[in-house]
Amino acid sequence: MEERKPNYMDLVRAEFVRLATDKGVEPMVADELSVYVTEKMMSSWRNGMRVGFQKSRPGAAPQAVAA
C-alpha cells in the first residue's frame, strides 16, 4: 500500500501534540486539544475566505461597520 504524504493540518497537529507533551500534558489530552484547535483554525480561515469573497464581488453591497 502506498504511503500517504502528510498534509499541512497533519503536521500542525503533530507539532501541537509534541509541544503539549513536552509541557507535561498527557498524550491523549494533547491529541484531543490539537483536533479542537485545528478545527477552530480552519473554521476561522473559511469564514475569512467567505467574507473576503463577498467583499471582492463586483456590485457587492458594502459591509456594515460595527460601532
C-alpha positions in Angstrom: 0.0 0.0 0.0 1.3 3.5 -0.9 2.3 5.7 2.0 0.4 9.0 2.1 2.3 12.2 2.3 1.2 14.2 5.4 -0.8 17.4 4.7 -0.4 20.7 6.4 -3.0 20.0 9.1 -1.4 16.7 10.0 1.9 18.5 10.5 0.3 21.2 12.6 -1.5 18.6 14.8 1.7 16.6 15.3 3.7 19.7 16.3 0.9 20.8 18.7 0.9 17.3 20.3 4.7 17.3 20.6 4.8 20.8 22.2 1.9 19.9 24.6 3.5 16.7 25.7 6.8 18.5 26.2 5.0 20.7 28.7 3.6 17.8 30.6 0.1 17.3 29.0 -1.0 13.7 28.7 -0.7 12.5 25.0 -4.4 11.6 24.8 -5.5 15.1 26.0 -2.9 16.8 23.8 -4.3 14.9 20.7 -7.9 16.0 21.6 -6.7 19.6 22.0 -4.9 19.5 18.7 -8.0 18.4 16.9 -10.1 21.2 18.6 -7.5 23.9 17.8 -7.0 22.9 14.2 -10.8 22.7 13.6 -11.2 26.2 15.1 -8.3 27.4 13.0 -9.9 26.0 9.8 -13.3 27.5 10.7 -11.8 30.9 11.1 -9.9 30.6 7.8 -13.1 29.5 6.0 -15.0 32.5 7.5 -12.3 34.9 6.4 -12.3 33.5 2.9 -16.1 33.8 2.7 -16.0 37.4 3.9 -13.1 38.2 1.5 -15.1 36.7 -1.4 -18.2 38.7 -0.6 -16.2 41.9 -0.5 -14.4 41.2 -3.8 -17.6 40.6 -5.8 -18.4 43.4 -8.3 -21.5 45.3 -7.2 -21.5 43.8 -3.7 -23.1 45.9 -1.0 -20.7 47.4 1.5 -20.4 45.6 4.8 -21.9 47.2 7.8 -19.4 48.9 10.1 -19.5 47.8 13.7 -19.8 50.8 16.1 
